[in-house]
Amino acid sequence: MNRLRKVQLKRFVCRPAALAAAFLLAAAILAGIFCLAAAPKQTFSENENRALEPTPVPTLDTVLDGRFMKSAENYVGDHFPLRNTFVTLNTAEQLMLGKRDLAADYGSIPAEGGVYFGKNDHIYEVLLPDRTGIFQKNAEALAQFAEKSSLRLTILPVPSGSQEQSENLPYSAPNHDQHQELEELEQTVGGKAKVVDLFSSLSLKTGRDYYFKTDHHWNTEGAYVGYRALAAAMGFDSLPKSAFIFQAVPQPFYGTLYSKAVNTWQKPDTLVLPYTKEKSAVTQVTGKKTHLGIYWDQYLNSKDKYSVYLGGNPSVTVVKNPEAKGGKLLLIKDSFANSMIPYLSQNFSEIHMIDLRYYNLDIYKYIQQNGIDQAAAIYSIKQLCDVSIANKLSR
């Protein structure tokens, strides 16, 4: 009997303690939810260069099929207090655990490699072989375009920094050799277009670094190397470096590769912009709007500083220079071409730049309507493996 009373007394004593603990836990959860709801929300993460999950709105369908819970989970993950700190800690933790390929998404189609932390403060994108056939279709489309348009087409495929600086990668790190794509492009195009080989020119073995440390693009020096190679292939005279003044941007530049593996120890890049020594008459026309020059200075105060060139990637934009002696050039391209325009704009009266990722009209009609007499294609090899342009060129 005494034992029963002791047990009952113990339960009586423990029950308030358990209730108090449950109350405190519930209060903590509610407080967390309140703080999360009350905290100011961002719609875009500049550090990670991506849109954040919007506030989920439940409906009967989304609750029943699980989409609401998935969205809510992503929302909490994207807007958790001190999230940037935890993202940085996650990068450090993965490196300490010996992981080398950070931020990869092998479940996507095409699969997306992550990034390596290399020597000399470089971050490199992991290169994967094209297993989707996108590159081959793009190569065939470029060959057909050269034939159908009757224009002299010069193709400038740009290798990635991790290809050109493989000696800086972690020891024995897997990395696809982009020479395979260059050979495939040359064989597919044949004599229909000229393909420029930049591999030896951009190599680290030249003693120069032609790529940003935190971004996947080539830097100002690399763009100049590409410009000279394009000039030699197309038969026009490139301007010497002495024709330009190079000005370093004071704001630090953290690019797309940094956004994949945010950390606190990374040294920033310096963005260097070339200007002609003489006053330039170059303008950029996008739709009905005319912009003086090709630099958009407002982007220098944003995370996306590379958009200082041309204001980003409009589907169609025309760079005009009434003082240039060359004719009208059609340039189908990705963002690698943007940093070449300060040089290239000195050689052509009009450069009609088309980004086929966003252009949905008949490109052959555009050529006829605008009196185009030459054509070039500037693409990173990785882009030609990842994004199809074939359907845009087959219309």
C-alpha positions in Angstrom: 0.0 0.0 0.0 2.8 2.4 0.9 4.5 1.5 -2.3 1.4 2.3 -4.3 1.1 5.7 -2.6 4.8 6.4 -3.4 4.2 5.6 -7.1 1.1 7.8 -7.2 3.0 10.6 -5.4 5.9 10.3 -7.9 3.4 10.5 -10.8 1.8 13.5 -9.3 5.2 15.2 -8.9 6.4 14.3 -12.4 3.2 15.2 -14.2 3.5 19.0 -13.6 7.2 18.8 -14.7 6.3 17.0 -17.9 3.5 19.4 -18.6 5.9 22.3 -18.0 8.4 20.8 -20.4 5.8 20.3 -23.0 4.5 23.8 -22.5 8.1 25.2 -22.9 8.6 23.1 -26.1 5.4 24.3 -27.6 6.1 27.9 -26.7 9.6 27.6 -28.3 8.1 26.2 -31.5 5.4 28.9 -31.6 8.0 31.6 -30.9 10.1 30.2 -33.8 7.2 30.2 -36.1 6.3 33.7 -35.1 9.8 35.0 -35.6 10.0 33.3 -39.0 6.7 34.8 -40.0 7.6 38.3 -38.6 11.1 38.5 -40.0 11.6 40.5 -43.2 11.6 38.2 -46.2 13.9 38.2 -49.2 12.7 36.9 -52.5 16.3 36.4 -53.9 19.5 35.3 -52.4 22.4 37.4 -53.8 25.0 35.1 -52.2 23.6 32.0 -53.8 22.3 33.8 -57.0 18.9 32.1 -56.9 15.2 32.9 -56.1 14.1 31.9 -52.6 10.9 29.8 -51.9 7.9 32.1 -51.7 5.4 31.8 -48.8 3.4 28.6 -49.4 -0.4 29.0 -49.7 -2.3 25.7 -48.9 -5.1 24.5 -51.1 -6.9 21.2 -50.9 -5.0 19.8 -53.9 -1.5 20.9 -52.7 -2.2 19.5 -49.2 -3.5 16.2 -50.5 -0.7 15.6 -53.1 2.1 16.7 -50.7 3.2 19.8 -52.7 2.3 22.2 -49.8 4.4 20.3 -47.3 7.3 20.2 -49.8 6.9 24.0 -50.4 6.7 24.6 -46.7 9.8 22.6 -46.0 11.7 24.6 -48.7 10.3 27.9 -47.4 11.6 27.2 -43.8 15.0 26.2 -45.2 15.2 29.3 -47.3 14.1 31.8 -44.7 15.5 30.3 -41.5 17.1 32.9 -39.2 20.9 33.2 -39.7 20.6 31.1 -42.8 23.7 32.7 -44.5 25.8 31.7 -41.5 24.5 28.1 -41.6 25.2 28.0 -45.4 28.8 29.0 -44.8 29.1 26.5 -42.0 27.7 23.8 -44.3 30.4 24.5 -46.9 33.1 24.3 -44.2 31.7 21.1 -42.8 31.6 19.3 -46.2 35.2 20.3 -46.9 36.3 19.0 -43.4 34.5 15.7 -44.1 36.6 15.3 -47.3 33.9 16.1 -49.9 35.4 17.7 -53.0 32.4 18.0 -55.4 30.2 20.6 -53.6 26.7 21.6 -54.7 26.3 18.9 -57.4 22.9 17.9 -58.7 23.3 14.5 -60.4 19.6 13.9 -60.4 18.9 16.8 -62.8 18.7 16.4 -66.6 21.3 17.1 -67.8 23.3 16.3 -64.6 24.9 19.3 -63.0 28.4 19.0 -61.5 29.2 21.0 -58.5 32.4 22.9 -57.7 36.0 22.1 -56.6 38.0 24.3 -54.3 41.4 24.5 -56.2 44.8 26.1 -55.7 45.5 29.8 -55.7 42.0 30.7 -54.3 40.3 29.3 -57.4 36.8 27.7 -57.4 36.3 25.5 -60.4 33.1 24.0 -61.9 33.1 20.2 -62.2 32.9 19.1 -65.8 30.8 16.1 -66.8 30.5 14.3 -70.1 27.4 15.1 -72.1 25.2 12.0 -71.8 22.1 13.6 -73.2 23.2 14.2 -76.8 22.6 18.0 -76.5 26.1 18.9 -77.7 25.9 16.8 -80.8 22.5 18.3 -81.7 23.8 21.8 -81.1 26.9 21.1 -83.3 24.6 19.8 -86.1 22.4 22.8 -85.8 25.3 25.2 -86.1 26.5 23.4 -89.3 23.0 23.6 -90.7 22.7 27.3 -89.8 26.0 28.0 -91.7 24.7 26.3 -94.7 21.1 27.7 -94.7 22.1 31.3 -93.9 24.8 31.4 -96.6 26.9 33.5 -94.1 30.5 33.0 -93.3 30.2 31.5 -89.8 33.1 31.4 -87.3 32.5 29.4 -84.1 34.5 30.2 -81.0 33.9 27.4 -78.4 35.4 28.5 -75.1 36.9 25.9 -72.7 36.1 26.1 -69.0 38.6 27.2 -66.4 38.8 23.7 -64.9 39.8 22.4 -68.3 42.5 25.0 -68.8 43.8 24.9 -65.3 43.5 21.2 -64.4 46.8 21.3 -62.5 45.0 23.5 -59.9 42.3 21.0 -59.2 42.3 18.7 -56.1 44.6 15.7 -56.4 43.1 13.0 -58.8 39.7 14.9 -58.9 37.6 13.6 -61.8 37.1 16.1 -64.5 35.8 15.6 -68.1 38.2 16.5 -71.0 36.5 19.1 -73.2 38.8 18.3 -76.1 36.3 15.6 -77.0 33.6 18.3 -77.6 36.1 20.4 -79.7 36.9 17.4 -81.9 33.2 16.5 -82.2 32.3 20.0 -83.2 35.1 20.2 -85.8 34.0 16.8 -87.3 30.3 17.8 -87.4 30.8 21.2 -88.9 33.4 20.1 -91.4 34.0 22.8 -94.0 30.7 24.6 -93.5 32.1 26.9 -90.8 35.4 27.7 -89.2 36.0 26.5 -85.6 38.6 28.3 -83.5 40.8 26.3 -81.1 41.4 28.3 -77.9 42.8 25.5 -75.7 46.5 26.3 -75.9 45.9 30.1 -75.9 43.9 30.1 -72.6 46.0 27.4 -70.8 47.6 28.1 -67.5 50.8 26.9 -69.1 51.0 30.3 -70.9 51.9 31.8 -67.5 48.8 33.9 -67.3 45.4 33.4 -65.5 42.6 34.0 -68.0 39.7 33.1 -65.7 38.0 34.6 -62.7 38.6 32.8 -59.4 35.0 32.9 -58.2 33.1 33.0 -61.5 32.8 30.6 -64.5 33.6 33.3 -67.1 36.9 34.3 -68.5 38.3 37.6 -67.2 39.2 40.7 -69.2 42.5 39.2 -70.3 40.8 36.0 -71.4 38.2 37.9 -73.4 41.0 39.8 -75.2 42.7 36.5 -76.1 39.4 35.3 -77.5 39.0 38.6 -79.4 42.4 38.3 -81.1 41.7 34.7 -82.1 38.3 35.6 -83.5 39.9 38.5 -85.5 42.5 36.2 -87.0 39.9 33.6 -88.0 37.5 36.2 -89.5 40.2 38.2 -91.2 39.9 41.6 -89.5 42.6 43.5 -87.6 42.4 43.4 -83.9 43.3 46.4 -81.8 46.4 46.2 -79.7 46.0 46.4 -75.9 47.7 49.8 -76.0 44.5 51.1 -77.6 42.6 50.6 -74.3 42.7 51.9 -70.8 42.0 49.2 -68.2 40.2 50.4 -65.1 39.7 48.2 -62.0 36.3 48.3 -60.3 36.8 49.1 -56.6 33.8 46.9 -55.5 34.7 43.3 -54.8 33.3 40.7 -57.2 32.0 37.3 -56.1 30.7 35.3 -59.0 28.5 32.3 -59.9 30.9 29.6 -58.6 31.2 31.3 -55.2 27.4 31.3 -55.1 27.4 27.5 -55.2 29.7 27.2 -52.2 29.3 30.3 -50.1 32.2 30.7 -47.5 33.9 33.4 -45.4 37.5 32.8 -46.5 37.2 33.3 -50.2 39.1 36.3 -51.7 37.1 38.3 -54.2 37.8 38.8 -57.8 38.6 42.3 -59.3 36.5 43.2 -62.3 38.6 45.2 -64.8 36.8 47.1 -67.6 38.6 48.2 -70.8 37.8 51.7 -72.3 39.0 53.1 -75.5 41.5 56.0 -75.2 39.5 58.1 -77.6 35.9 59.1 -76.8 33.7 56.3 -77.9 30.5 56.7 -80.0 29.3 53.2 -79.2 25.6 52.8 -78.3 23.5 49.8 -77.4 20.0 49.5 -78.7 17.6 47.0 -77.1 14.1 47.2 -78.5 13.2 50.9 -78.6 15.7 51.9 -75.9 19.1 53.3 -76.6 21.9 53.1 -74.0 25.0 55.2 -74.3 28.0 52.9 -74.2 28.0 49.2 -73.3 28.6 49.4 -69.6 25.7 49.5 -67.1 27.3 51.0 -64.0 24.3 50.4 -61.7 25.2 46.7 -61.7 28.5 47.5 -60.0 26.6 48.0 -56.7 24.8 44.6 -57.0 25.9 41.0 -56.6 25.6 40.4 -60.3 28.4 42.6 -61.3 29.1 40.7 -64.6 25.8 42.3 -65.9 27.8 45.6 -66.1 28.4 44.3 -69.6 25.3 45.0 -71.8 23.0 45.0 -68.8 22.8 41.2 -68.7 21.6 38.9 -71.5 18.7 40.4 -73.5 17.3 38.2 -76.2 18.3 40.7 -78.9 20.5 43.8 -78.5 22.4 45.8 -81.2 25.7 47.5 -80.5 26.4 50.3 -82.9 29.6 52.1 -83.7 29.4 54.7 -86.6 33.2 55.1 -86.5 33.9 51.4 -87.1 34.8 50.3 -90.6 33.4 46.7 -90.5 29.9 45.7 -91.6 27.1 44.1 -89.8 27.9 41.1 -87.6 25.4 38.6 -86.3 26.7 37.2 -83.0 24.8 34.2 -81.6 26.1 33.8 -78.1 26.0 33.1 -74.4 27.3 35.4 -71.7 31.0 34.7 -72.5 30.6 37.0 -75.5 29.5 40.0 -73.4 33.0 40.8 -72.0 34.4 40.7 -75.5 32.2 43.4 -76.8 34.4 46.3 -75.5 37.0 45.1 -78.0 34.8 43.8 -80.8 32.6 46.9 -81.0 35.6 48.8 -82.4 35.6 46.7 -85.5 32.0 46.5 -86.7 29.4 49.2 -87.4 26.7 47.0 -86.0 26.9 43.8 -83.8 23.5 42.1 -83.7 23.7 39.9 -80.6 21.1 37.2 -80.2 20.9 35.0 -77.1 19.0 31.9 -78.4 18.0 30.9 -74.9 15.5 33.7 -74.9 15.0 34.4 -78.6 11.9 32.8 -80.2 11.6 34.4 -83.6 12.8 33.3 -87.1 16.5 34.1 -87.1 16.7 33.8 -90.9 14.2 36.5 -91.4 16.1 38.6 -88.9 19.3 38.2 -91.1 17.4 39.3 -94.2 15.6 42.2 -92.6 18.8 43.7 -91.0 21.3 43.2 -93.9 23.7 40.9 -92.0 26.8 40.0 -93.9 28.9 38.0 -91.4 28.2 35.7 -88.5 30.0 34.3 -85.4 29.0 32.1 -82.6 30.6 32.4 -79.1 29.7 29.8 -76.6 31.3 28.1 -73.6 31.6 24.4 -74.3 29.8 23.7 -71.1 26.9 25.7 -72.2 26.7 23.8 -75.5 26.5 20.6 -73.4 23.8 21.9 -71.1 21.4 24.0 -73.1 19.8 23.2 -76.5 19.9 25.9 -79.2 19.1 23.4 -82.0 15.4 24.1 -82.2 16.0 27.8 -82.4 18.3 27.4 -85.4 16.1 24.9 -87.3 13.2 27.3 -87.9 
